[in-house]
Amino acid sequence: MANSSCGRIDIYDNLNGTALVEWPPFPGAAPDSYNVYVNDVLNVNVAVRKAIITGLHGSSYNGSAITPPGQYTVRVAVVQGGVERAVSAERVFTASPTSTNLVTPMRRPFPFPNVGP
């Protein structure tokens, strides 16, 4: 496999365990498809220069502590004739928080205020 950089890999966190990955064309390559790897494991094969990667774990909040988010390394490979011909540079991506409590914490007064007629 030749290492032929395609430029910057853009990653957009969907905040639901998936992310949209997009990349520019590989110079001089006429791909049949692209393999998208996450942490050196094939995540998806696509025919266009964007993909949704799955299986991501963001941080969560259990009421008292934040679980750190997962960090992922993403790379893209050009596939021609069933063989990977060129591989992009890697991009490190950290999944954002996925807990609604962490994203938008709600506070309530305690004890509850008196509500009357």
N, C-alpha and C positions, 0 to 999 in steps of 0.2 A: 504494500500500500504506500502510495506517495503521500506526503503531507503537503497539501496545497491549500493554503488558507483562503477561505471564502469571505473573509472580513468578519465583522462583529455579528455574533449570534445575539438576537434580541429575545428576551424572555419576559412574559407578562403573567404575573401570578393571578389566577382566577379565584384565589382564596377559598377553594373548595377541594383541594387535593389534586388539582390539575393546573397546568400552565400552558400557555400558548408560546410556541417557539417559532421564530422566523429568522431567515438568514438570506443574504444576497447570493447571487449566482457564483459558482466556482469558476475561476478563470479557465477557459479552454476546455471545460467539461460539458459533455452532452449526456446527462444522466437519464437512465431508465427510471430510477427512483432514488430515494434518500433513506438511509438508516439513521435514526436518532437514538443515541445512547444516553442513558442516565446512570452515572456511577459505573461505567464500563459494561452495562447490561443493555442489550437491545430493548428499547421501549416501544418503538413503532417504526414501520416502514411506510413512507408516503410518496406520492408521485409529484407533489408540488413543494414549494419552498416554505412551507409552514406546517406545523403539526401540533396536536394537543398531546402533551405527555401526562401520564397518570401515575397514581401510586405515591404521590407526594404527601408528606406529613408536616404540617405547620405546627407552630407552638400551640399550646392549649392552656386553659386556666381552669383549675379545679376548685376555685373558691378561696384558696389561700396561697397557691404557688403557680408559677408559670413554668411549664415544661418547655425547654428550649426547642426551637424549630430545627427541622432537618436541613442539612446542607447537601446540595447535589451538584455534581459535575456533569455538564451537558456537552456533547459533541455530535457533529453531523458527518456522515460519510456519503459520498456519491457512489451509487451502484450502477454499473454498466455491464450488461451481459451476465448478470448474477454475481459479479465480482466487485468488491469495494475498490475503487480506483483512487480516491482522494479523501482526505479527512480534514475537517476544520480544526482550528484551534479550540481548546476547551474553554468553557465558561462556567464559573462557579456561581451557583444560584442558591439563595436561602429562602425557603418557603416562608411566607408571612403567617401571622397568627390566624387561626381558623375559628377560634371560639368567639361567639358573639359577646360573651361577658368581657373578654379581653379587648375586643375591638370597640365596644360601646358599653362600658360598665354602667350599671344602673344603681342608684343609691336610694334608699328609702329611709325615712325617719324612724327611729325606734325610741320609745314605743310609738305605735301608730298614733297619729293625732286624733283628737276627739272629733268625730264627725256627727253632727246632729242636725235636727230640723231647724 
